[in-house]
């Protein structure tokens, strides 16, 4: 169930929806058009006027894949369905946490009696610079929790929801503190020991730099020089967080971006090769087939055509 990825999404426009009623109306329209097989450009729901939001999701309809510029956490209380994050699908079931970092394409295409908490937040809600330690949990797509962990996390979410709806004094401080507690509890459910603040900060900067570089297949030495660190320290940080060495991690990010572009964008294979830094499209095709197992054109031909990101 674990997928160690930080992949930002491209090619979607912003859509501002400011109140709960309009959001539900919009989701209903999306669901109706999706069921008809209409090709739609993925919206990027904009919650810029709020740095934090929490709601209890009950009986929500299927929602086509989309993206946000914030962090999202889905905590499944009950029901079933299928959730997509980038090119991966997951079964929705009780005692599961889904973690979505900014810009990642996600949505659910089948739901049955879905009951879940949805938390959205922007990094601006944190006043402490060590917030990046908590965000390391978003290296995972999904985490299963046991019954004891489930009750602890559900209690924090319930308190967050009450605080979010209140008008009492110190509301912002209380929400910030409860959110920190929530992320710490989630971090404790992970199989590996937490990384240090320095490691998390370096890994976060690397991901930002890779995004700016369009996830091109670039040597580790390039990123180490840009980050003003040694190749050894950068490799250690990547290995500690992902379990991959630096070359494997860079290749995996390049190939995931290639798959995303093939699946969700209209760029030609030659344009994708150029975008990812491959001078020779034929080499890109060979490289993709070696890493993924099939040629780029075949991969594209077997993907769904309901989305136009």
C-alpha positions as CSV (number, residue, x, y, z in Angstrom):
1,X,0.0,0.0,0.0
2,X,3.0,2.4,0.5
3,X,4.1,4.5,-2.4
4,X,7.0,6.8,-1.6
5,X,6.4,9.8,-3.9
6,X,6.3,13.5,-4.0
7,X,4.9,14.3,-7.4
8,X,3.3,17.7,-8.2
9,X,0.7,17.9,-10.9
10,X,0.7,20.1,-14.0
11,X,-1.8,21.3,-16.6
12,X,-5.0,22.2,-14.7
13,X,-6.7,25.5,-14.2
14,X,-7.8,27.1,-11.0
15,X,-11.4,27.2,-9.9
16,X,-12.5,29.1,-6.8
17,X,-15.4,27.7,-4.8
18,X,-16.1,29.4,-1.6
19,X,-18.9,27.7,0.3
20,X,-19.9,24.2,1.2
21,X,-23.2,24.4,-0.8
22,X,-21.5,25.4,-4.0
23,X,-18.9,22.8,-3.5
24,X,-21.5,20.0,-3.3
25,X,-23.4,21.4,-6.3
26,X,-20.2,21.5,-8.3
27,X,-19.3,17.9,-7.3
28,X,-22.7,16.7,-8.4
29,X,-22.2,18.3,-11.8
30,X,-18.7,16.7,-12.1
31,X,-20.1,13.3,-11.1
32,X,-23.0,13.5,-13.6
33,X,-20.7,14.5,-16.5
34,X,-18.1,11.9,-15.5
35,X,-20.7,9.1,-15.6
36,X,-21.6,10.2,-19.1
37,X,-18.0,9.7,-20.2
38,X,-17.6,13.4,-21.0
39,X,-14.0,14.6,-21.3
40,X,-13.4,17.3,-18.8
41,X,-10.4,19.5,-17.9
42,X,-9.4,18.8,-14.3
43,X,-10.2,21.6,-11.9
44,X,-7.8,22.8,-9.2
45,X,-10.1,23.7,-6.4
46,X,-8.8,26.8,-4.7
47,X,-9.1,27.2,-1.0
48,X,-6.7,30.2,-0.8
49,X,-8.9,32.1,1.6
50,X,-8.7,29.4,4.2
51,X,-5.4,27.9,5.5
52,X,-7.4,25.0,7.1
53,X,-10.6,23.2,6.5
54,X,-12.1,20.0,7.9
55,X,-15.4,18.3,7.2
56,X,-17.2,15.0,7.7
57,X,-17.9,13.4,4.4
58,X,-21.0,11.3,4.3
59,X,-22.6,9.8,1.2
60,X,-20.5,11.8,-1.3
61,X,-20.8,10.9,-4.9
62,X,-17.9,9.8,-7.0
63,X,-15.6,12.7,-8.0
64,X,-13.4,12.8,-11.1
65,X,-9.7,13.3,-10.6
66,X,-8.6,16.8,-9.8
67,X,-5.9,18.6,-7.8
68,X,-5.4,21.1,-5.0
69,X,-2.6,23.4,-4.0
70,X,-2.9,22.2,-0.4
71,X,-2.2,19.1,1.7
72,X,-5.1,16.7,2.1
73,X,-5.8,13.9,4.5
74,X,-8.7,11.4,4.1
75,X,-9.5,9.3,7.2
76,X,-11.9,6.5,6.3
77,X,-14.5,5.8,9.1
78,X,-16.6,3.5,7.0
79,X,-17.9,2.5,3.6
80,X,-16.0,1.4,0.5
81,X,-14.9,2.6,-2.9
82,X,-11.9,3.3,-5.1
83,X,-9.5,6.2,-4.7
84,X,-7.0,7.2,-7.4
85,X,-3.8,9.1,-6.6
86,X,-1.8,9.9,-9.7
87,X,-1.6,6.6,-11.7
88,X,-2.3,4.3,-8.7
89,X,-5.7,3.1,-7.5
90,X,-6.5,2.1,-3.8
91,X,-9.4,0.4,-2.2
92,X,-11.3,2.6,0.2
93,X,-11.9,0.8,3.5
94,X,-12.2,1.5,7.2
95,X,-9.0,2.2,9.2
96,X,-7.2,3.7,6.3
97,X,-5.6,7.1,6.0
98,X,-5.0,8.6,2.5
99,X,-2.3,11.3,2.3
100,X,-2.2,13.7,-0.7
101,X,0.5,16.3,-1.1
102,X,-0.1,19.5,-3.1
103,X,-0.7,19.2,-6.8
104,X,-1.2,15.5,-6.9
105,X,-4.1,14.2,-9.1
106,X,-6.7,12.4,-7.1
107,X,-10.4,11.5,-6.9
108,X,-12.7,8.6,-6.3
109,X,-14.7,6.8,-9.0
110,X,-16.8,4.5,-6.9
111,X,-18.2,5.0,-3.4
112,X,-20.7,3.0,-1.3
113,X,-21.8,4.5,2.0
114,X,-18.6,6.5,2.3
115,X,-18.0,8.0,5.7
116,X,-14.7,9.9,6.2
117,X,-13.0,13.0,7.6
118,X,-11.4,15.3,5.1
119,X,-8.7,17.7,6.3
120,X,-7.2,20.3,4.0
121,X,-4.4,22.6,5.1
122,X,-1.8,25.0,3.8
123,X,1.7,25.3,5.3
124,X,0.9,28.9,6.3
125,X,-1.0,27.5,9.3
126,X,2.3,26.5,10.9
127,X,4.3,29.0,12.8
128,X,7.1,26.6,13.8
129,X,9.8,26.1,11.1
130,X,10.0,22.4,12.1
131,X,6.6,21.8,10.4
132,X,8.4,19.9,7.6
133,X,9.1,17.1,10.1
134,X,5.3,16.4,10.3
135,X,4.9,16.6,6.5
136,X,7.2,13.7,6.0
137,X,4.1,11.5,6.4
138,X,3.1,12.6,2.9
139,X,5.8,10.4,1.5
140,X,3.1,7.7,1.8
141,X,-0.1,7.5,-0.2
142,X,-1.9,5.3,2.2
143,X,-1.5,4.0,5.8
144,X,-3.5,1.3,7.6
145,X,-4.1,1.9,11.3
146,X,-5.1,-0.6,14.1
147,X,-8.2,-0.1,16.3
148,X,-6.3,1.7,19.1
149,X,-4.7,4.1,16.6
150,X,-8.1,4.5,14.8
151,X,-9.8,5.7,18.0
152,X,-7.0,8.1,18.9
153,X,-6.9,9.7,15.5
154,X,-10.7,9.9,15.3
155,X,-10.9,11.7,18.6
156,X,-8.4,14.3,17.4
157,X,-10.3,14.8,14.2
158,X,-13.6,15.1,16.1
159,X,-12.0,17.8,18.3
160,X,-10.7,19.6,15.2
161,X,-14.1,19.6,13.6
162,X,-15.7,21.1,16.7
163,X,-13.0,23.7,17.0
164,X,-13.3,24.5,13.3
165,X,-17.0,25.3,13.7
166,X,-16.7,27.3,16.9
167,X,-16.3,31.1,17.2
168,X,-14.5,31.0,20.6
169,X,-11.3,32.8,21.4
170,X,-7.9,31.3,20.5
171,X,-9.5,29.2,17.7
172,X,-6.6,29.5,15.3
173,X,-4.0,28.5,18.0
174,X,-6.1,25.6,19.0
175,X,-6.6,24.3,15.5
176,X,-2.8,24.7,14.8
177,X,-2.0,22.7,17.9
178,X,-4.5,20.0,17.3
179,X,-3.3,19.7,13.7
180,X,0.3,19.2,14.9
181,X,-1.0,16.5,17.3
182,X,-2.9,14.8,14.5
183,X,0.2,14.7,12.2
184,X,2.3,13.4,15.1
185,X,-0.1,10.6,15.8
186,X,-0.2,9.7,12.1
187,X,3.6,9.7,12.0
188,X,3.6,7.2,14.9
189,X,1.6,4.8,12.8
190,X,4.3,4.6,10.1
191,X,6.5,1.5,9.9
192,X,9.8,3.4,9.9
193,X,11.4,5.7,12.5
194,X,10.9,9.4,11.8
195,X,13.8,11.2,10.0
196,X,15.6,14.1,11.5
197,X,14.6,17.7,10.8
198,X,17.7,18.3,8.7
199,X,17.0,15.2,6.5
200,X,13.4,16.2,6.0
201,X,14.3,19.7,5.1
202,X,16.9,18.6,2.6
203,X,14.6,16.1,1.0
204,X,11.8,18.7,0.8
205,X,14.2,21.2,-1.0
206,X,15.2,18.4,-3.4
207,X,11.6,17.8,-4.4
208,X,11.0,21.5,-4.9
209,X,14.1,21.7,-7.1
210,X,13.1,18.6,-9.1
211,X,9.7,20.1,-9.8
212,X,11.4,23.3,-11.0
213,X,13.6,21.1,-13.2
214,X,10.5,19.4,-14.7
215,X,11.7,16.1,-13.3
216,X,14.3,15.8,-16.0
217,X,16.8,12.9,-15.8
218,X,19.6,14.9,-14.1
219,X,22.7,13.6,-12.3
220,X,22.8,13.7,-8.5
221,X,25.8,16.0,-8.6
222,X,23.6,18.7,-10.2
223,X,21.1,18.7,-7.3
224,X,23.9,18.4,-4.7
225,X,25.6,21.5,-6.1
226,X,22.3,23.5,-6.3
227,X,21.4,22.5,-2.7
228,X,24.9,23.3,-1.5
229,X,25.5,19.9,0.0
230,X,27.6,16.8,-0.8
231,X,26.4,13.9,-3.0
232,X,27.0,11.6,0.0
233,X,24.7,13.6,2.3
234,X,22.0,13.9,-0.4
235,X,22.2,10.2,-1.1
236,X,21.9,9.4,2.6
237,X,18.8,11.6,3.0
238,X,17.1,10.0,-0.1
239,X,18.0,6.5,1.1
240,X,16.7,7.2,4.7
241,X,13.3,8.5,3.5
242,X,12.6,6.4,0.4
243,X,14.8,3.4,0.6
244,X,16.2,4.2,-2.8
245,X,19.6,5.5,-3.8
246,X,19.8,8.9,-5.4
247,X,20.0,7.6,-9.0
248,X,17.0,5.2,-8.5
249,X,15.0,8.0,-6.9
250,X,15.7,10.4,-9.7
251,X,14.8,7.8,-12.4
252,X,11.6,6.9,-10.6
253,X,10.5,10.5,-10.4
254,X,11.3,11.1,-14.1
255,X,9.4,7.9,-15.1
256,X,6.4,8.8,-13.0
257,X,6.2,12.2,-14.5
258,X,6.5,10.6,-18.0
259,X,3.6,8.3,-17.1
260,X,1.5,11.2,-15.8
261,X,2.1,13.2,-19.0
262,X,1.2,10.2,-21.2
263,X,-1.9,9.5,-19.2
264,X,-3.2,13.0,-18.4
265,X,-1.8,15.4,-21.1
266,X,-2.0,15.8,-24.8
267,X,1.7,16.3,-25.5
268,X,3.2,14.0,-28.1
269,X,5.8,11.4,-27.1
270,X,8.5,13.4,-28.8
271,X,7.4,16.5,-26.9
272,X,7.4,14.6,-23.6
273,X,10.9,13.3,-24.3
274,X,12.1,16.9,-24.9
275,X,10.2,18.1,-21.8
276,X,12.0,15.5,-19.7
277,X,15.5,16.3,-21.1
278,X,15.9,13.5,-23.5
279,X,17.5,14.9,-26.7
280,X,16.8,11.7,-28.6
281,X,13.1,10.5,-28.6
282,X,14.2,7.0,-29.5
283,X,16.4,6.9,-26.4
284,X,13.4,8.1,-24.3
285,X,11.3,5.3,-25.7
286,X,14.0,2.7,-24.9
287,X,14.5,4.1,-21.4
288,X,10.8,4.2,-20.7
289,X,10.3,0.5,-21.9
290,X,13.3,-0.6,-19.8
291,X,11.9,1.1,-16.6
292,X,8.2,0.5,-17.1
293,X,8.1,-2.6,-19.2
294,X,6.2,-1.2,-22.2
295,X,6.8,1.5,-24.8
296,X,5.4,5.0,-24.2
297,X,2.9,4.8,-27.1
298,X,1.6,1.4,-25.8
299,X,1.3,2.8,-22.3
300,X,-0.7,5.7,-23.6
301,X,-3.0,3.6,-25.7
302,X,-4.0,1.4,-22.7
303,X,-4.9,4.3,-20.4
304,X,-8.4,5.8,-19.9
305,X,-9.5,8.7,-22.1
306,X,-12.0,10.3,-19.7
307,X,-9.6,12.9,-18.4
308,X,-7.8,15.7,-20.1
309,X,-5.5,17.3,-17.6
